[in-house]
């Protein structure tokens, strides 16, 4: 297989995601129109060489080298395509802050897969990239919508295949995301959860998931309000998020249908009618300020197109 020439570049735009959406723990996620942009370039050196350049105030702690997720994902592409590894540089315009529950690690995985594949002329199908992404991440609810876009429910079928279903989302539904300056690692959030849960809680979540999906499809706020409810992970994680319950209450009082933990947190996500977006945003911002936590609270839409790449001319 032909190697890209030294200096060859591609740009990959990868959307942020919200996972565990409402009652959809580890299976339901959505892509949001807040993107990380990765400019990826073949550089001189062997496949052991990976350089990372971060643009933006977040992510100063991130490093290049063999343990970086972008590099690890690129390695998987080379192996699957039976290609020789090559030196790689990733320049990242970081809009999705790490450790906030918005799929930052998923953007790195997807960018590494899509970028390395594009540099080699796209020998791997999107289906294969999806398989690799889930394998690297370990669960599907971030990487699937990050790659494909939209609202996705992903489950391992009886056949042991991962099955992805794109679900409908009424465009008038706005997503308000309160992103605090505090961080929370996924590992810490996982440790807060019990090893087992009561059957009653599982049944409640199954019913709520049905209501939520129907509400998102039709724009029915009453169904969304009853469906944005979780008994599997949120009861154990709210204590990890300073001021989180006060922010949730403020969002609901301002007109949101529901407010949940985004991913493993600490970002919080509210769904509301189009006309209420800015009001809900201001209420969530003020509530976190009252708790002594700085935040930003953008009003977002669903990103339907998923990850995209384009060639970048040499400078």
N, C-alpha and C positions, 0 to 999 in steps of 0.2 A: 504493500500500500504506500502511495506517495506521501512523503512527509511535507508539512507546510514549510515554506521558506522562512529563514530567519528574518524577523521583523514583521511577518504577516500577523494581522490583527482582526479580531471580531469584537463587537460590542453586544453584550447580552443584558437585556432588561428583565429583571425578575421581581414579581410582585411579592409584597408581604402577605401574610396569611393570618387568619384567626382560626385556631383549632379548638376542639372540644366544644364546638358551638352549642351553647345551651346544654341540652341533655345528650349531645352527640359525642360523648367521651371516646377519644381515640378512633373515631370513624367519620366525623363530620367536620369539614373545614371549608373556608371560603377565601378566595384571593381578593385582596384589596388594592385600590389604586394608589398605593404608596410603594414606590419601587426602589430597589438597589440597582445600580448600573455598574456592570463589570466590563472593563476594557481589557481583553485578554490577548496576549501577544507571545509568539514564539521568540525565545531569546537564545543566545549562544549557551552551550553547555548541555550536559546530559539530562536525562529525566529525573535526576536527583536534585536539580536546581529549580527552586520555586521562590519567586520574589512577590511580596505583597506590599502594595502602596494604598493607604487609606486616605481618602479625601473627605473631610468633614470632622466635626467636633467629637463624634462618637467613634469607638473602636480603636482608640490609641493603644489598647492592650493586646490587640490582635497581631499575630506574627505570621511570617511566611514559614518555609521549611516543610519537612515531610509530614508533619502532623496536621497541617492546615486542611480544613474540610474541602476547600476548592481543589487543592492538590490531590487529596485522597480520591475525590470524585473523578478527576482527570485520569488518575491511574487506572481506575476501573474501566474507563472508556478504552484506554490503550490496550488493556488486557483482553476485553471483550472483542475488540476489533483486530486482535493479533498484530498490533502496531508497536514499533519501537517508541519508547518514551522520549520526550524532548524537553528542553528547558522552557519554563513557562513563567510569565509575569502576569499578575492581575492587579489592575488599578481600579479601586472600588470607590464609587461615589455612594456613601453610606447614608441612606435616608431611613432605613429600618434599624433601630438601635438594638444591639445585642442584649440578651437576657431580660427582655421585656414581654415575652409571650406573643410576639408577632412574627415568628418563623424566620428569624435572622439566620439560624443555622441551615434551615431549609433553602434559603436563597443562595447560600454558599455552595451547598451540594448541587442544586439545580444548575447554577452558573458553571460549576466545574464540569458537569456532564455535558451541558449544551455547548459551552464554549470549546471544550476539547474536541467534541464531535464535529462542530462546525469548522474548526481549523483543519480537520482532516478530510473535509468534503462530505460530512454527514453519512458515514458508513452504517451507523446504528439507527434503527427506527425509533420513533417516539415511544412506542410500546416497550422497547428494550431499555430506553433511558428511564422510563417510569419504574420498571422492575429494579433497576440498579439503585434508583433514588430511594425506594422503599427499603431495600436491603441495607443501605448505608445508614439511613435515619432510624430504622428499627420499628417505625410505625408510620402509617400513611397520611394522617390527616393534615399535615403541613405540606409535605413535598408534592402530593397529588395536585391540589389546587394551585400551588406555586408553578408547577410545570404546565398544567392544562388550563388553568383559569376557572372562574365561576365558582359555584357552590357544588361541592363533590362529596358524596358519601361513598366510602370505600370499605369493603369487607372481604375477608378471605372465605371463599365459598367451600362447600363440601368437597369440591374437586381440588382444594388447596390452591386454586388460582386466586389472585387478587382481582376482584371485580369492582369497577368504578362506574358510578351512576352520576351523571350531571343532572342536578336538580334545578328547577326553575326558581328565579328570584325576581319578584316584582320590582321594577326599576324605581318606583316611588319610595321605596324603603331606604332610608339613610342609615349609615353606620357611623356612629360617633365613638371615637377611640381616645380614651384618656390615657396618655403615656407618661408615667411619672419618671422622675430622675432616679428613683430607687431601682435596684435590680433584684431579680430572683432567679436563681438557676433552676432549670428543669429538674435536675437531680434532687435538689432540696425540696422542691414541690412534690416530687414523687415519694420521697421519704415520709412526707406528712400523711400519706394515704394509708388506710388499713390494708392488710393482706386479703381480707374477705369483707364482703358487704351483704346485708340482708336481702333476701329474695324480694321483699316488699319494695326496697329502694330500686332494685333493677326493674321491676314491673312499672313503677312510677316513671322511671326514665324512658322506658319503651313507649308508654302512652304519650308522654310529653314530646318525644321526638316526632311522633306521627302528627300531633297538633302543630308543631313548629314548621315542619315541612309544608303542610297544607297552608299555613298562614303566610309563609314566605312566597309560595307559588301564587296565591290569590291577593296578597296585600291585606289580608284580614287581620287587623290589629288585635282583636280579642283572642284569636287563635295564637298569635305570636306571643301575647302576654302570658297565656296559660302554658305555652310550650317552652318559654325561656326559663326553664327550671331544672335544676340538677340535684341529684342525691348521691352521685358517685364520687365526685372529687371536690366540689365547691365547699361543702360543710367542713372539710378538713384543711382547706387552704386559705380561707378568708383571714384567719389569724396571722398569716404570714405577710399580709398586705396592709401596711400602716394606713389607717383612714379609709380602707377599701369599702367597708359597709356604709360609711357616711356618704361616700361618693356615689354608691349604688342608690341610696335613698334619695339623694339630690337629683339624680337622673330621672328616677321614677316620678318625683314630685314635679319635675319640669316638663313632663309629658312623654317620656320614653315608655315604650311598651314593655321593655325588659332590659336588664343590665346584668352582664355575666363577666366572669373572669375570662380574659382572652388567652387561650392556650393554657400554660401553667402560671400565667401572671408575670408581673404585677399589673400589666395594663388591663383596663376594664373596657368592655365594649357594650354600647347601648344601641338598640334599634328603635327608630322613631319615624313618624311621618316626615315627609320632605320639609314641611313648613316649620317643624320643631327643631331642626338640626342645630341651628346656632344657639337657641335657648338652652337646649340640653347641654351643649358644649360649654357654655358659660357657667351653668350650674355645677357641672362636674369639676371644672377648673377651680371655682371658688371653694368647693367643698374640700378639695385636696389642699388648697392654700390654707384653709382653716386648720388642717391637720399638720401643717408645717412641711408639706411636700410640694415641691415645684413640679409642674407638669405642662404638657402641651396637649391640646384636645382638638385634633382635626376632624372635620366632617368628611367622610369618605364614601365612595361608591364601590360596588363590586367590580373587579377587573375581570372581564369576560374572556380576554384573549390569552391569559397566561404568559409564560416566558416567550420572549422574542429575541432574535439575534439578527445582526446585519454586519456585513464586512465594513471595516474601517480603513480608509486610505492611510498609507504611511505619511508621517509628517514631513 
